[in-house]
Amino acid sequence: MPVRVRFAPSPTGELHVGNARTALFNWLFARRNRGVFVLRIEDTDVERSEARYEGQLMEDLKWLGLDWEEGPDCVGDCGPYRQSERLGLYQHYAQELIAAGSAYYCFCSPEDLNKERLEAQAAGSQPKYSGKCRVIPPAEAISRKKAGETASVRLRIPDEPLRFDDLVGGMVEFSPDVIGDPILLRSSGTAAYNYAVVIDDGLMQISHVIRGDDHISNTPRQVAVYQALARLPSPATDGCDWRLPQFAHLSTILGPDHTRLSKRHGVTSLAHFRERGVLPEALANYLALLGWAPSGGDREIFSLPELVEAFSLEQVSRSPAIFDSVKLHWMNRHYLKQSDPERVLDLAIPIFRAVGQIGESPGEDLRQWLREVVDLLLPAVDDLSQLPEQAGVIFNYDAAASIANEENQQVLAEPSARQVIEGFAKLAQQDGELTVERFRAVLDQVKKTTRQKGKSLFHPVRIALTGSPSGRQLDRLVPLLEAGSRLKLPTPVKSCRQRLMEFQQAWQR
């Protein structure tokens, strides 16, 4: 049977890393086996589903590097690919199951069902439907339905264990006693999840269902639906054999505290990772290693084509995976370093613009300056969203605050500090641009006249120019301050001459 897998998200919110990993594993499995990857939108939750979320999740998947052969935007032979457009199919097969005796009308009201649920809970047993509408003769049920009585449609669960072989967890078995007869169609006519997903997977010829282990409890109900559909007479099956797909349930992703990953652990949606300047190849690489490990080594860096070549379900772990942001940041730094500088610059510009450090549509002079700024600051960041803070040394200068800083005061209290700063300021403020070469020459002259070197030389100068005794390479930073002061920016950059003047004035007060 050809490999056909699907990713079937609900457009009720942003795509988070758990679902993204599921999509990635399905995509890798399809590509590894030269199969088909189907994107299906499960939007039957009318109140919560929104078109904007559907568009965003498709954009996020494409950003991550995933594509699909069939879906809402590239219709294949098994469409439509939105559940809201498949309601007629669900109703059709429900009627076929009723006619075959595998399903029946249930006339229980929500109040009746809630009473049953509360009684079961009070007795300490697992709530399940009592099955009292099972015994209503089919002709009577049809008559009552035609007369206008409200009814749902339930599947008649057979009195036998429901089993499936999980490719990750092994053989799983459920007793029918803990399941009850599940609803197929609600009284409103809409399809229940465990029914709609089987109709969709069967008609779309899905060969493997790869999803999170939070779906394990849904699987026996779906197995029962498959079995009931497979028993339908040939004319009712429309050529579908309703063969049970192979299931693979992926382990849960946990936060550092070993609880289920959620918003309380910080950023979890792809949109937020994207906004923070995490590269898609870094996130895809990291997600692939959550619950999967390549055979034959401890390699960690993989491109998407390399992941396709190495991926197999046999290496998927049953143990929960821990989401480690430190590891993700390490991986992102690796990819940032390897990435094309122009690409990194294009990603960084909107981030600088969002905090007001630059304006709209930077010209070539500003782009060249920003290119050098990013190149200087990039080794100090985990993701691109941290660039504006690191660039504070360029855009934000407060001489008084620098002098008041306790760490700086320890350096400035040294007898040689004032001599170094005054000597540097005198030479630096002479005519001529403070280029890399001139900056080094000035420092050499100050070194000779003050006989200071190392920290005693560099720390006072750095504090006077940046407000901090440590940071990025000063000989690279100084020309950027000079060049930035000549650019028209929303937040003007102060030149070295201006900084030294302000510092000396503040220090004398």
N, C-alpha and C positions, 0 to 999 in steps of 0.2 A: 504494500500500500504506500503510495507516495506520501512524503512528509508534508503535512499541512498543519501549521500552528496558528494560534490567534492571540492577540492581546485585546482585551475587551474592557476598557475603562468606562467608568460612569462620569459624565461631564458635570459633576457637582462641586468641583473645587480644583485647586491646583494639583498637578501631578507631583507626588512626593517620591522620595528615593526608593521606598519599598516597591511601589508599582513600577517605577522606572527600572529597577533591577529585574522584575518579572518580565517586562517588555524586552530588556536586553537579552536575558537568557533564552526567551522564545526566538528572538531574532538570530542569535548566535547558533541555536540549534537548527533553525531553518537554513541558514547559510551554510553551515557545516555539512548538512545532508542534502544540499541543493534542492531544498523544498520551497514552500510558499509561506510567506508571513502575511497574515490577514489582520487588519485593524477593524474592529467592530465597536461601535458606540452603543453602550447599554444605557439608554436614556429614557427608560420607562418611568423613572421617578420624576414625574412631570413638575412637581413643586420645586425640586432642587436642581434639576438639570437646566443648564444655560448654554446657549450657543457660544458665548464668549469663552467658556471653559473648554468646549470642544475644540475651538480654534486654537486656544493656548496649548492644550495638551498635544495637538498635532504639531504645532510649532516647536514645542519642547522636545518631542521625539526626534524631529528632523535635526534640531540643534545638537542632540546627543549623537547623531550620526546614523540613526535608524531610518530605514525606508520600508515600504510594504508594496506587495503586488496587488492587493485587493483592499479596498476601503472606501469610505464615503467620497473621497476625492479621486479615486481611480477604480471605478466600478468594474468588477469581474462578473463571472457567470453565476455566482452564488449570492448576489445581492437581493434586496437592499442591505446596507451595512449599518443601518441604525435600527435599533429595536422598535422605536416608535413607528417605523414604516413597515413592520412585520406583524402587526396585530392580527391581520387576517389569517396568517399562517398559524398562529397560536390557537385561534378560535377553531380553525378547520381541524387540526389534529386533536383538539380536545373533544370535538364531536365524534371523531373516529374512535377515540378511546372509550367514550361513553357507549357507542354502538357495539363495541367489542366486549363490553362488560368490565373493562379495566379501570374505568373511572365512573363517578356517579355525582349526581347533584346533591349538594349539602345546603339545607335550609336553616341551619343554625344561625341565630343572630349574634352579633358581636357580644351582646350581654350574656348569652348562653355560653359562648366560648370563654369569656372572661371568668364566669362562675366556675366552669370546669377547671380552668387554670389555677384559680385560687384554692379550690378544694384539693387539687393535687399537691400544691405547695404546702398546704396545711398538713397533709398526710405525709409529707417528706418524700414524695415521689416525683419523678421527672414529668413535667406537664406534657401531655400529648392529647390529641383529639380522641374522644371516646369511641368514635365510629358509629354513633347511633343512627346516622342517616344511611349507612351501608345497607340496612335491611329494608329500606323503602323499595317496593317493587318498581322496576324501571318505568313501566307504563304510567304508574301513579306519579312518579317524579317528573316525567315529561309533561304530564297533564297539569301538574301544579305549576311548572315553569311557564307553560303556555298561558296559564290563567293569570300570570303576572306576579307570581311570588318571586321574591329575591332569592337567588341561589348562587353559590360558588360551585366550582367543579373540583372534586378531590380525586386523587389517585388511590386505587385500591392496592395497598401494600400486601404482597403475598406473605404467607406465614412461613418464611424461610430466611436464613441469614443472607445478608447482602454483602458481597465480597468484591474487592478489587485489588489488583496488584500494583502497588505504588512503586515507581521506578527509583524513588529515593528512599522511602521508608519500608518497602517490602509489603507482604500481604497484610491487608486490613480487613476486618470483619465486624459488622454491626448486626445486632439482634433487631428484628422487626419490632420487638416490644418497646424499644426506646425511641422509635421513629414516629409512629402514628401515620395516618393517611394525610399526606401533604396537599395543600391547595395547588391546583394547576392554574385555574382562572379565578380571579376574585369576582365578587358579585357585581363589580363595576364593569367587568369584561376584560380588565387588564390582566396580563400574565404575571404569575409569580416568578421570581428569579430562577429557582431550581428547575422550573419547567421551561421557561423561555431559553435558558442557556443550552439545554439539551436539544431543543428544536433547532436552534441556530447552529450548534456544533455539528449536529447530524447532517443537516442540509448543506452546510458549508464543507462537509467531508473532512472535519478536523481529525487528524490522526493522533495527536498528542496534546493533552491539556496540561500545560506547565503553569503553575500558579502558586500563591502563598499557602502555607499550611493552615491559615485561618479558614480555608475552604474545605478542610478534611471532613468536617461534620456535615457539609452540604453534599459531599460526594455520594453517600449511600442513597440519598433521595434521588439524585440524578441517575445513579445506576438503575434504580427501580423504574424510572421513566424510560430509560433506554430499553430495558427488558420488556416493558409494556408495549412500546412502539414496535419492537422487533417481532412481537406476537401478532401484530395486525395482519390481516389478509393482504396478499400482494397488491390488489388494486388500490388499497388505501395508503400504501407506503410511498407512492410516487417515485419508485425506483430506488429509494434510499434503503439500505439494509440495516440501518440503525445499529451498526457495529459499535461496541464499546471502545472508546479511544483509550490510549495508554495515559495514565495519570502520573504526574510528577509534582509533588508538593514541596515547595522550597521552604527552608527554615525561616523562622522569624528573624527580623533585624532588631537588635536591642541597642539601647543607648549605653553609655559608659557605666551607668548604675545598674545595668542588667535588667531594666524594665523595657517594655515595648517602646521602640523609638517613636517619639511624638514631638509636637511643637515645643514642649517644655524643655527639650534637649537643644533647642536652638533651630537654626535653619534646616529644614527638611525638604523643601520643595525645589524642583528643578529651576523654576523661575527665579527663586532667590539666589541659588548658586550662580545662575547666569548673571544676575544683576551684580553679584559680588565679584565677578571677574574670575570665577573658576572656569578653566578651559574645559570644553566638552570631552576632549580626549582624556583628560585627567580624571574626570568624573566617571566616564565609561570604564576606564581601566580599573578604577577603585571599586566601582559597583560590581564588576565581574569577579573580583576577589572576595566578595562578601558571600561566603557559603560555597565557593568553588575554588579549587586549587589545581594548577596544572600538574600533570604527572611528571616524574623524573627530575625534580629540582625545586629550588626555592625562588625562581625567577618571579619578578613582580611587575616589570615594565613591559606592557604589551600594547601595540597598536590594534585597532579594530580588526584588520586583516589577520594579524597574528593571533588574536583571540579566537577568530573563526576557525583557524587551523588547529588550535589547541583544545577547543571546548568539547566537552562531552558530559552527559548527565551522570556517568559513572563516577565522576570526580566531585559531584555535588554532595556536600556534607549534610547530615541529619541534625547536626548541632546548630544552635542559634548563632548568628553572626553578630559581632559587636561593631557598631559604627564608630570609628575612631577619627575624629576630625583632624587630629595631629597627623595621622597617616595620610589623609586626603591632602592636607596642606603640603606635606613633603612631596607628594606625587605632583601636585599642581606646580610647585616651585620647579620641579624637574622639567615639566612640559613648558612652563613659561621661559625657562632658560633655553630650551631647544626650539622655541617657536620663532617664526619670522618677525624681526623687530617692527616692520611696518604693520603687521597684523596686530601685535601687542599695542602699538601706538593707537591704531584705530579703535581698539577696545577700550583704551584708557581715556581717550578724549571725552566721551560722554560722561565718564565718572568725574573728571576734573570740572567739566561744565556744570554737572549737577550740584556741586558744592560752591559754585560761583568763583572758582579760581581762574577760569578762562571764560571767554564769551562764545557766541555762536560763530560757526564757520571760520575756524582758524586759518590764516594765510600760511604761505610756505615758510616765512620767517618764524612764525610761532610754532609751526609743526616741527621745524628743525630744532628749535630750542626744547620743545617738549620731548622730542626724540632723545635728546641728550639727558634731560631730566629723568625720563623713565629708565634709560639705560643705567643711570647712576643709582636710582632708588630700588630697582627691581629686585636685587638680591636680598633686600631687607623686608620683603612682603610675602605673605602667604597667598594672598589673592589681590587682584587689581583694585578692589575697593579700599585697600589700605594705603594706596598711593597718595591720596590727598593729605592724610595725616602725616605721612613721611615727608611730603612736600611742604609741610608747615615750616620747616627750617628755611625754606625759600620765601614763602609768602607771608609768614608771620614773624615779626621782629619787635620785641618790646625790651628796650635796654633796661628800664627800671626793674622789670620782672626778672630779668637775667641777673642783675646785681643782687636782688633780694633772695634768690634761690640759695638754699642752705648748702647744697653741693658745690655750687659755684663760689660761694663765699670762702670755702676752705681753700680753693685754688687762689682766689684773689687776695687772700690774707698773706700769702707768701711774699716776702720782701721784693723778690725779683719780678713779680707779676706786673706791677705798675710800670716798671722800667721796660719790660718786654712790650707791653701794649702801647706805651707812648712812643717807643722806638719804631714799632711796626706802623703805627698810625702816621707818624711823621713821614716815613718813606713811602707808604702806600698812597698817601694823599697828594703826592707830587704828580705833576702832569704825566699822562700816559696811562693807557688802559692796563688794568691788572690782569694780564694774561697768565696762563700757567707758568710760562718761563719767568715773567717778571715777579710773580708771587713767590716763586722759589728763590729768586735772586734776592728779593727783599728779606725773606726769612733767613737766608744765609748771612746777609749783612747784619740783621738783628742778632743772630747767633754769635757773630764775631764781636760785636760791640758790647753785648750783655754777658757773653760767656755762658749762656744758658742753652740747654739742649734737651731733647726728649720731651717728657711731659711738662717740664718747667718752661719750655719754649712754646710748645704747640697748644697746651691747654688754655693758657690765657688768651692767645690769639683766637682760638676757636670760640671761646666764650664771648669775646668781644664781637665776633662776626655772626655767630649763630645762636648764642644764648645757652649753649650746652658744651661741656668739656669733651663729649664724644659724639660720634656720628660717622657719616660717609666721608670718603676721601676729600680732605679740605682743598687740595690743589685742583680737584675737578669741580668742587662746589663753587669756589670763588669766581671762575669765569662765567658760570651759570647765573650767579647773582648780578654780575656786571651786565651780561647780555639781557637778562630778564628785566633789569631796570630801564632798558631802552624800549621795551615793548609796551603797547597800550593794553593793559589788563584790568579787569574789574577790581582785582586786588593788586595794587601796584607792588612791585618788588623793589625793595630798597637796595641801593648800590652799597658796595663795601665802604666807600668814602662816607656815605650818609650814616651807615651803621656805626662806624668808628666815631664819628662826630657825636652822635646821640649817646653812645656808650660813655665817652669821656665826660660829656656834660652831666649825665646822670650820676656818674661815679664821683664827681666833684661836689655834689650836693650833700 
